[in-house]
Amino acid sequence: MEPAATSYGFSNLEAIPLDPHYALKEAFADDPSAKKVILGSGIYRDGNSEPWVLPSIEERKAEKEVDEHKSSARYEYLPISGYAPFVTVARDLLFGRYGAKADHFVSLQTISGTGANSLGAQFLSKSLRPSAVWLSNPSWVNHSNIWGLVGVKVKYYPYWDAQKKTLDFDSMVKKLETETVSGDVILLHACAHNPTGVDPTKEQWAKIADICESRGLFPFFDSAYQGFASGDLDEDAWALRHFVSRGTLELVAAQSFSKNMGLYGERVGALHLLTSSPEAAAKAKGHLCQLQRGQISQPPRRGAHLATAILTNQVLFQKWLIDLHEMSSRIKSMRQALYEELVSLGTPGKWEHIISQIGMFSYTGLSSVQVETIQSESHVYILKSGRISVPGCEFSFEGVNAANVKHVAKGIDTAVRRHPV
């Protein structure tokens, strides 16, 4: 007699749609058109739409340096907190001279920026027990997912002014000054806001810091683009360092080296917690290590060693600075090229925001109907929000490049004329 089948009810689970970025990739992959272009992925590619291995990593032998110094220990577990030389230089890169106050910091190596965001959210949900986390509207799609998974209520502060295509700072301030509660977490993009490409000015950052102090908000910075946004490491860390310079705010920073070192698949990141005292830091480290142990036990070695080689070898570091300038300059040039093509076509509307925004992404202001038209008629794949990835194109391509910018602009022009807002 065969045993009766046991059902645990998985068929009753709620269906969860695929992440929109990956759904777009699937639609793109299924399109047989030779003209297809995808403007969705946050990946830097060169002018031929190929992944760009940074010369500081490859040509200048960061990989060789790591390989030449390998020993049998290369297969040994790292500590739970990660590769110690890496977390130290990563902290100092982000915090600058403020990183010297090392005994107030807890720093752990993580699985890139996503792992840092996740570990930080888990820790704060248990230690602060905030009534809510405040995200910009819009924000990186994974932010709400990460905080929702740890059971913290997600609320939004205004950010994007769809009419003016810029930062809606007055509405942001009003919301934060009237509706936040002491102990709430506020998530801030350190630079190159994803997805809009619009950052506060330094004066506006100072006002946000004022609000955090007066309202008792806990700042959580997500730093995914240091040096990659403007080409200047210090400029891209200015907002975070301003908060630290106040001397009154504890904060968390999630740091990623995927974009600025091109180490996407190595998943290199760090989480930094700045506390009020060495005693607080020591206690927090125990809790963070416990959470990390329960998630991944220990982070991987190779990517951390590559990043450390770049950050500690002056020859490699100077070459990396050149790489950062090249990437940020090319992104700016592609923004300019797309803008000029739209102007040349006489595309209805104003498009200056494409060149005033910064970083990988541009919030174009295209409507979902216009996006659908661009996809169906021009085979250009864009997220429904209208966000495009500027540097990445595949033609059969990802991101905008010299080979496809006319095709992309023409698709936008056709859709805007057919479906005026």
HELIX and SHEET records of a PDB file:
HELIX    1   1 PHE A   10  ASN A   12  5                                   3    
HELIX    2   2 PRO A   20  ASP A   30  1                                  11    
HELIX    3   3 ALA A   62  GLU A   68  1                                   7    
HELIX    4   4 SER A   72  TYR A   75  5                                   4    
HELIX    5   5 ALA A   84  PHE A   95  1                                  12    
HELIX    6   6 GLY A   96  ALA A  100  5                                   5    
HELIX    7   7 ALA A  102  HIS A  104  5                                   3    
HELIX    8   8 SER A  112  SER A  127  1                                  16    
HELIX    9   9 VAL A  141  LEU A  149  1                                   9    
HELIX   10  10 PHE A  169  GLU A  179  1                                  11    
HELIX   11  11 LYS A  202  ARG A  215  1                                  14    
HELIX   12  12 LEU A  233  ASP A  236  1                                   4    
HELIX   13  13 TRP A  238  SER A  245  1                                   8    
HELIX   14  14 TYR A  264  GLU A  266  5                                   3    
HELIX   15  15 PRO A  278  GLN A  295  1                                  18    
HELIX   16  16 ARG A  302  THR A  312  1                                  11    
HELIX   17  17 GLN A  314  LEU A  345  1                                  32    
HELIX   18  18 HIS A  353  SER A  356  1                                   4    
HELIX   19  19 SER A  368  SER A  378  1                                  11    
HELIX   20  20 VAL A  405  ARG A  418  1                                  14    
SHEET    1   A 4 VAL A 380  TYR A 381  0                                        
SHEET    2   A 4 VAL A  37  ILE A  38  1                                        
SHEET    3   A 4 CYS A 393  PHE A 395 -1                                        
SHEET    4   A 4 PHE A 397  GLU A 398 -1                                        
SHEET    1   B 7 PHE A 105  ILE A 111  0                                        
SHEET    2   B 7 VAL A 268  LEU A 274 -1                                        
SHEET    3   B 7 LEU A 251  SER A 256 -1                                        
SHEET    4   B 7 PHE A 218  SER A 223  1                                        
SHEET    5   B 7 VAL A 185  HIS A 189  1                                        
SHEET    6   B 7 VAL A 133  ASN A 137  1                                        
SHEET    7   B 7 VAL A 154  PRO A 158  1                                        
SHEET    1   C 2 TRP A 160  ASP A 161  0                                        
SHEET    2   C 2 THR A 166  LEU A 167 -1                                        
SHEET    1   D 2 PHE A 361  TYR A 363  0                                        
SHEET    2   D 2 ARG A 387  SER A 389 -1                                        
END                                                                             
